[in-house]
Amino acid sequence: MSFNVLDFKVVKIHCLPEGNRIKAFVDLGVNDLLLIKGLRIVRGNKGLFVSMPQEQGKNERWYERVRCLSKEVEGRIHQKVLEAYKAQPVGR
């Protein structure tokens, strides 16, 4: 299956103050038809990574609201989001 028809666009980045493990919240547009709100850029032990939107269940565990079923699509989303974050002004 080809995913070349998917066009991802970072619509909004809300950067958080330095010192937080979560660096920013991101809204991502897909083909100018769908908006995914609440992706997070997180500083982990191995560097920055992108976390999909989550909500906490009644059992206090966290569950993804949006899940990529393809590693290729997931990789493209993460790449696009991190590129946009790194392009932000230094003071953010």
C-alpha distances in whole Angstrom, upper triangle without the diagonal:
4,7,9,11,12,15,17,21,24,26,29,30,33,35,37,40,41,41,39,36,34,33,32,30,27,26,22,21,18,17,21,20,20,23,22,26,27,25,28,28,30,32,32,34,31,31,29,26,24,24,23,25,27,30,33,34,37,37,37,33,30,27,24,24,20,18,14,12,10,12,11,11,14,15,15,17,20,20,20,23,25,25,27,29,30,31,33,37,39,41,38
4,6,8,9,12,15,18,21,24,27,28,31,33,35,39,39,40,37,35,32,32,30,28,25,24,20,19,15,15,19,19,19,21,21,25,26,24,26,27,29,31,31,33,30,30,27,25,23,24,22,25,27,30,33,34,38,38,37,34,31,28,24,24,20,18,15,13,11,12,10,10,14,14,13,15,18,18,18,21,23,23,24,27,28,28,31,34,36,38,36
4,5,6,9,11,15,18,20,23,24,28,29,32,35,36,37,34,32,29,29,27,25,22,20,16,15,12,12,15,16,15,18,17,21,23,20,23,23,26,28,28,31,28,27,25,22,20,21,19,21,24,27,31,32,35,36,35,32,28,25,22,21,17,16,12,12,9,11,8,7,11,12,10,12,15,15,15,17,20,19,21,23,25,25,27,31,33,35,32
4,5,8,10,14,17,20,23,24,28,29,32,35,36,37,35,33,30,29,27,26,22,21,17,15,12,11,15,16,16,18,19,22,24,22,24,24,27,29,30,32,29,28,25,23,21,22,21,23,27,30,33,35,38,39,38,35,31,28,25,24,20,19,15,15,13,14,10,10,13,13,10,13,16,15,14,17,19,19,20,23,24,24,26,30,32,34,31
4,6,10,13,16,18,22,24,27,29,32,36,36,38,35,34,31,30,27,25,22,19,16,13,10,8,12,12,14,16,17,21,23,21,24,25,28,30,31,34,31,30,27,24,22,23,21,23,26,29,33,34,38,38,37,35,31,28,24,23,19,19,16,16,14,16,13,11,15,15,12,13,17,17,15,18,21,20,20,23,25,24,27,30,33,35,32
4,6,10,13,15,18,20,24,26,29,32,33,34,32,30,27,26,23,21,18,16,12,10,7,6,10,10,11,13,14,17,19,18,20,21,24,27,28,31,28,27,24,21,18,19,17,19,22,26,29,31,34,35,34,31,28,25,21,20,16,15,13,14,12,14,11,9,12,13,10,10,14,14,12,14,17,17,17,20,22,22,24,27,30,32,28
4,7,10,12,16,18,21,23,26,30,31,32,30,29,25,24,21,20,16,14,10,8,6,5,8,10,10,12,13,16,18,17,19,20,23,26,27,30,28,26,22,20,18,19,17,19,23,26,29,31,35,36,34,32,28,26,22,20,17,17,15,17,15,16,13,10,13,13,10,10,13,13,10,12,15,15,14,17,19,19,21,24,27,29,25
4,7,9,12,14,17,19,23,26,27,29,26,25,22,20,18,16,12,10,7,6,5,6,8,10,10,10,10,13,15,13,16,16,20,22,24,27,25,22,19,17,14,16,14,16,20,23,26,29,32,33,31,29,25,23,19,18,15,15,13,16,15,15,13,10,11,12,8,7,10,10,7,9,12,12,11,14,16,16,17,21,24,25,22
4,6,9,11,15,17,20,24,25,27,25,24,21,19,16,14,10,9,6,5,6,8,8,11,10,9,10,12,14,13,15,15,19,22,24,27,25,23,19,17,15,16,15,16,20,23,27,29,33,34,32,30,26,24,21,19,16,17,16,19,18,18,16,13,14,14,11,9,11,11,7,8,12,11,9,12,15,14,15,18,21,22,19
4,6,7,11,13,17,20,21,24,21,21,17,15,12,11,7,6,5,6,9,11,11,13,12,10,10,10,12,10,12,13,16,19,22,25,23,20,17,15,13,14,14,15,18,21,25,28,31,32,30,28,24,23,19,18,16,17,17,20,19,19,18,15,14,15,12,9,11,11,7,6,10,10,7,9,12,12,12,15,18,19,16
4,7,10,13,17,20,22,24,22,22,18,17,13,11,8,5,5,6,10,12,10,12,11,8,10,9,11,11,14,14,18,21,24,27,26,23,19,18,15,16,15,15,19,21,25,28,31,33,30,29,25,24,20,19,17,19,19,22,22,22,21,18,17,18,16,13,14,15,11,10,13,13,10,11,15,14,13,16,19,20,16
4,7,10,13,16,19,21,19,19,16,14,10,8,6,5,7,9,13,15,13,15,14,10,11,9,10,10,12,13,16,19,22,26,25,22,18,17,15,16,15,15,18,20,23,27,30,31,29,27,24,23,20,19,18,20,20,24,24,24,23,20,19,19,17,14,15,16,12,10,13,13,10,10,13,13,11,14,17,17,13
4,6,10,13,15,17,15,16,12,10,7,6,5,7,9,12,15,18,17,19,17,13,12,10,10,10,9,10,13,16,19,22,22,19,15,15,13,14,14,14,17,20,22,26,29,30,27,26,22,22,20,19,18,20,20,24,24,23,23,20,18,19,17,14,14,15,12,9,11,12,8,7,11,11,9,12,14,14,10
4,7,10,13,15,13,14,11,9,5,5,6,9,12,15,18,21,20,21,19,15,14,11,10,10,10,10,13,15,19,22,22,19,16,16,14,14,15,14,17,19,21,25,28,29,26,25,22,22,20,19,19,21,22,26,27,26,26,23,21,21,20,17,16,17,15,12,13,14,11,9,13,13,10,12,14,13,9
4,7,9,12,10,11,9,6,4,6,9,12,15,18,21,24,23,24,22,19,17,14,12,12,10,9,11,13,16,20,20,16,13,14,13,15,16,16,18,20,22,26,29,29,26,25,22,23,21,21,21,23,24,27,28,26,26,24,22,22,21,18,16,17,16,12,12,14,11,8,11,12,9,10,11,10,6
4,7,9,7,9,7,5,5,8,11,14,17,21,24,27,26,27,25,21,19,16,13,13,11,10,11,12,15,19,20,17,14,15,15,15,17,16,18,19,21,25,27,28,24,24,21,23,21,22,22,24,25,29,29,28,28,26,23,24,23,20,19,20,19,15,15,17,15,12,14,15,12,13,13,11,8
4,6,7,10,9,7,9,12,15,18,21,24,28,31,29,31,28,25,23,20,17,17,14,13,13,13,16,19,20,17,15,17,17,18,20,20,21,22,24,27,30,30,26,26,24,25,25,25,26,27,29,32,32,31,31,29,27,26,26,24,21,22,22,18,17,19,17,14,15,17,13,13,12,9,8
4,6,8,9,7,10,14,16,20,23,26,29,32,31,33,30,27,25,22,19,18,15,13,12,11,14,16,18,15,14,16,17,18,21,21,22,24,25,29,31,31,27,27,24,26,25,27,27,28,29,32,32,30,31,29,26,26,26,24,21,22,22,19,17,19,18,14,14,16,14,13,11,9,9
4,7,9,8,12,15,18,22,24,28,31,34,33,35,32,28,26,23,20,19,15,13,11,10,13,14,17,14,14,16,17,18,21,21,22,23,24,27,29,29,25,25,23,25,25,26,27,28,29,33,33,30,31,30,27,26,27,25,22,23,24,20,18,21,20,16,17,19,17,17,15,13,13
4,5,6,9,12,15,19,22,25,28,31,31,32,29,25,23,20,16,16,12,11,9,8,11,14,16,13,12,14,15,15,18,18,18,19,20,24,26,25,22,21,19,21,21,23,24,25,26,29,30,28,29,28,24,24,25,22,20,21,22,18,17,20,19,15,16,19,17,18,16,14,13
4,6,9,12,15,18,21,24,27,30,30,31,28,24,21,19,15,14,10,9,6,5,8,10,12,11,10,11,12,12,15,16,16,18,18,22,24,24,20,19,17,19,19,21,21,22,23,26,27,25,26,25,21,21,23,20,17,19,20,17,15,18,18,15,16,19,17,19,17,17,15
4,6,8,11,15,17,21,23,27,26,27,24,21,18,15,12,10,7,6,4,6,9,13,14,12,9,10,10,10,12,13,13,15,17,20,23,23,19,18,16,17,16,18,18,19,21,24,25,23,24,23,19,19,20,18,15,17,18,14,13,16,16,12,14,17,16,17,16,16,14
4,7,10,14,16,20,22,25,25,26,24,20,18,15,12,11,7,5,6,7,10,14,14,11,9,10,10,11,14,14,16,18,20,23,26,26,23,22,19,20,19,20,20,21,22,25,25,23,24,22,19,19,20,17,14,16,16,12,11,14,13,9,11,14,12,14,13,12,10
4,6,10,13,16,19,22,22,23,20,17,15,12,9,8,6,5,7,10,13,17,17,14,11,11,10,10,12,12,14,17,19,23,26,26,23,22,19,19,17,18,18,19,20,24,24,23,23,21,18,18,18,15,13,15,14,10,10,13,11,8,11,13,11,13,14,13,10
4,7,10,14,17,20,19,20,17,13,11,8,6,6,5,6,9,12,15,19,19,16,13,12,10,10,10,9,12,14,17,20,24,25,21,20,17,17,15,15,15,17,18,22,22,22,22,19,17,18,17,14,13,15,14,10,11,14,12,10,13,15,13,16,17,16,13
4,6,10,13,16,15,17,14,10,9,7,6,5,6,8,11,14,17,21,20,17,14,12,9,10,10,10,13,16,19,22,25,26,24,22,18,18,15,14,14,16,16,20,20,20,20,17,15,16,15,11,11,13,11,8,10,12,10,9,13,13,12,16,17,17,14
4,7,10,13,12,13,10,7,6,4,6,6,9,11,15,18,20,24,24,21,17,15,12,12,10,10,13,16,19,22,26,27,25,23,20,18,15,14,13,15,16,19,20,20,20,16,15,16,15,11,12,14,12,9,12,14,11,12,15,16,15,18,20,20,16
4,7,10,10,11,8,6,5,6,8,8,11,12,16,19,21,25,24,21,17,15,12,12,11,11,15,18,21,24,27,29,26,25,21,19,16,14,12,14,13,17,17,17,17,13,13,14,12,9,11,12,9,8,12,13,11,12,15,16,16,19,21,22,18
4,6,6,7,6,5,6,9,12,11,14,16,20,23,25,28,27,24,21,19,15,16,14,14,17,20,24,26,30,31,29,27,24,21,18,16,13,15,15,18,18,18,17,14,14,16,13,10,13,14,11,11,15,15,13,15,18,18,18,21,24,25,21
4,5,6,5,6,8,11,14,13,17,18,22,25,26,29,28,26,22,20,16,17,14,15,19,21,25,27,30,32,30,28,24,22,18,16,13,14,13,15,15,17,15,11,13,14,12,10,13,14,12,12,16,16,15,17,20,20,21,24,27,28,24
4,5,7,9,11,15,18,17,20,22,25,28,30,33,31,29,25,23,20,20,18,19,22,25,29,30,34,35,34,32,28,25,22,19,16,17,16,18,17,19,17,13,15,17,14,13,16,16,14,15,19,18,17,20,22,21,22,26,29,30,27
4,6,8,11,14,17,17,20,22,25,29,30,34,32,30,26,24,21,21,19,19,22,25,29,30,34,35,34,32,29,26,22,20,17,19,18,20,20,22,20,16,18,19,16,15,18,18,15,16,19,19,17,20,22,21,22,25,28,29,26
4,7,10,13,17,17,21,23,26,30,31,35,33,31,28,25,21,21,18,18,21,23,27,28,32,34,33,31,27,24,21,18,16,18,17,19,20,22,20,17,18,20,18,16,19,20,17,18,21,21,20,22,25,24,25,28,31,32,28
4,7,10,13,14,18,20,23,27,28,32,31,29,25,22,19,18,15,14,18,20,23,25,28,30,29,27,23,21,17,14,12,14,14,17,18,20,19,15,16,18,16,14,17,18,16,16,19,20,18,20,24,23,23,27,29,30,26
4,6,10,11,14,17,20,24,26,29,28,26,22,20,16,16,13,12,15,17,21,23,26,28,27,25,21,19,16,13,11,14,14,17,18,20,19,15,16,18,16,13,15,17,15,14,17,18,16,18,21,21,21,24,26,27,23
4,7,7,11,14,17,21,22,26,25,23,20,17,13,12,9,8,12,14,18,20,23,25,23,21,18,16,12,10,8,11,12,15,17,18,18,14,13,16,15,11,13,16,14,12,15,17,15,16,20,20,20,23,25,26,22
4,6,9,12,15,19,21,25,25,22,19,16,13,11,9,7,10,12,16,18,22,23,21,20,17,15,12,10,10,13,14,18,19,20,20,17,15,18,17,13,14,17,15,12,15,17,15,15,19,20,19,22,24,23,20
4,6,10,12,16,18,22,22,20,16,14,11,9,7,5,8,10,14,17,20,21,19,18,14,13,11,10,10,13,15,18,20,20,21,17,15,17,17,13,13,16,15,12,14,17,15,14,18,19,18,21,22,22,18
4,7,10,13,15,19,19,16,13,10,7,6,5,5,8,12,15,18,21,22,20,18,14,13,10,10,9,11,12,16,17,17,17,15,12,14,14,10,10,13,12,9,11,14,13,12,15,17,16,20,21,21,17
4,6,10,12,16,16,14,10,8,6,5,7,7,9,12,15,18,22,22,19,17,14,14,12,12,12,14,15,18,19,18,19,17,14,15,15,12,10,13,13,9,10,14,13,11,14,16,15,18,19,19,15
4,7,10,13,13,10,7,6,5,6,9,11,13,16,18,21,25,25,22,20,16,17,15,16,15,16,16,20,20,18,19,17,14,14,15,12,9,11,12,8,8,11,11,8,11,14,13,16,16,16,14
4,6,10,10,8,6,5,6,7,11,12,13,16,17,21,24,23,20,18,15,16,15,17,17,17,18,21,21,19,20,19,16,16,17,15,12,14,15,12,10,14,14,11,13,16,15,18,17,17,15
4,7,8,5,5,7,9,10,14,16,17,19,20,24,27,26,22,20,18,19,18,21,20,20,21,24,23,21,22,21,18,17,19,17,13,15,17,14,11,15,16,12,13,17,16,18,16,17,15
4,5,5,6,7,10,11,15,17,17,20,20,23,26,25,22,19,17,19,18,21,21,20,20,23,23,20,22,21,18,17,19,18,14,16,18,16,14,17,18,15,16,20,20,21,20,21,19
4,6,8,10,13,14,18,20,20,23,23,26,28,27,24,21,20,21,21,24,24,23,23,25,24,21,23,24,20,19,22,21,17,18,21,19,16,19,21,18,18,22,22,24,22,23,22
4,7,8,12,14,18,20,21,24,25,27,30,29,26,23,21,22,21,24,23,22,21,23,22,19,21,21,18,16,19,18,15,16,19,17,14,17,19,17,16,20,21,23,21,23,22
4,7,10,13,16,19,20,23,24,27,30,29,26,24,21,22,21,23,22,21,21,24,22,19,20,20,17,15,17,17,13,13,16,14,11,14,16,13,13,16,17,19,17,19,18
4,7,10,13,16,18,21,22,26,29,28,25,23,20,20,18,21,19,19,19,21,21,18,18,18,15,13,15,14,10,11,13,11,8,11,13,10,10,14,15,17,16,17,16
4,7,10,13,15,18,20,23,26,26,23,20,17,17,15,17,16,15,15,18,17,14,16,15,11,11,13,11,7,9,12,9,8,11,13,11,12,15,16,19,19,20,18
4,7,10,12,15,18,21,24,24,21,19,15,15,12,14,12,12,12,15,15,13,14,13,10,10,11,9,6,9,10,7,7,11,12,11,13,15,16,19,19,20,18
4,7,8,12,14,17,21,20,18,15,12,11,9,11,10,10,11,14,15,14,16,14,10,12,13,10,9,12,13,10,11,15,15,14,16,19,19,22,22,23,20
4,6,10,13,16,19,20,18,15,11,10,6,7,6,7,9,12,14,13,15,13,10,12,13,10,10,13,13,11,13,16,16,15,18,20,20,24,24,25,22
4,7,11,13,17,18,16,14,10,8,6,5,6,9,11,15,17,17,18,16,13,16,16,13,13,16,16,13,15,19,18,17,20,22,21,24,25,25,22
4,7,10,13,14,12,10,6,5,4,5,8,10,13,16,18,19,21,18,16,18,19,16,16,20,20,17,18,22,21,20,23,25,24,27,28,27,24
4,6,10,11,9,8,6,6,7,7,10,13,16,19,21,22,24,22,19,22,23,20,20,23,23,20,22,25,24,23,26,28,27,30,30,30,26
4,7,8,6,6,4,6,9,10,13,15,19,21,24,24,27,25,22,25,26,23,22,26,26,23,25,28,27,26,29,31,30,32,32,31,28
4,5,5,6,6,7,10,11,15,16,20,22,25,26,28,26,24,27,28,25,25,29,29,26,28,31,30,29,32,34,33,36,36,35,32
4,5,7,9,11,14,15,18,20,24,25,28,29,32,30,27,30,32,29,29,32,33,30,31,35,34,32,35,38,36,39,39,38,35
4,6,9,11,14,16,19,20,24,25,28,28,32,30,27,30,32,29,29,32,33,30,31,35,35,33,35,38,37,39,39,38,36
4,7,10,13,15,18,19,23,25,27,27,30,29,26,28,30,27,26,30,31,28,29,32,32,30,32,35,34,36,36,35,32
4,7,10,13,16,16,20,21,24,24,27,26,22,25,27,24,23,27,28,25,26,30,30,28,30,33,32,35,35,34,31
4,7,10,12,13,16,18,21,21,24,22,19,22,24,21,20,24,24,22,23,26,26,24,27,30,29,32,32,31,28
4,6,9,10,13,15,18,19,21,20,17,20,22,19,19,22,23,21,22,26,25,24,27,29,29,32,32,32,29
4,5,6,10,12,15,16,18,16,13,17,18,15,15,19,20,17,19,23,22,21,24,27,26,30,30,30,27
4,7,10,13,16,17,19,16,14,18,18,15,16,20,20,18,20,23,22,22,25,27,26,30,31,31,27
4,7,10,12,14,15,13,11,14,15,12,14,17,17,15,18,21,20,20,23,25,25,29,30,30,27
4,6,9,10,13,10,9,12,14,11,13,16,16,15,18,20,21,21,24,25,26,30,31,31,28
4,5,7,9,7,6,9,11,9,11,14,15,14,17,19,20,20,23,24,26,29,30,32,28
4,7,9,8,8,11,13,12,14,16,17,18,20,22,23,24,26,28,29,33,34,35,32
4,5,5,6,9,10,11,12,14,16,17,18,20,22,23,24,26,28,32,33,34,31
4,6,5,6,9,10,10,12,14,15,16,18,20,21,22,24,26,30,30,32,30
4,5,5,6,9,10,11,12,14,16,16,19,20,21,23,25,29,30,32,29
4,5,5,6,9,10,11,12,14,15,17,18,20,21,23,27,28,30,27
4,5,5,6,9,10,11,12,14,16,17,18,20,22,25,26,28,25
4,5,5,6,9,10,11,12,14,15,16,18,20,24,25,27,24
4,5,5,6,9,10,11,12,14,15,17,19,23,24,26,23
4,5,5,6,9,10,11,12,14,16,17,21,22,24,21
4,6,5,6,8,10,11,12,14,16,19,20,22,19
4,6,5,6,9,10,11,12,15,18,19,22,19
4,6,5,6,9,10,11,13,17,18,21,18
4,5,5,6,9,10,11,15,16,18,15
4,5,5,6,9,10,14,14,16,14
4,5,5,6,9,12,14,16,14
4,6,5,7,10,13,15,12
4,5,5,9,10,12,9
4,5,8,9,11,10
4,7,8,11,10
4,6,8,6
4,6,5
4,5
4
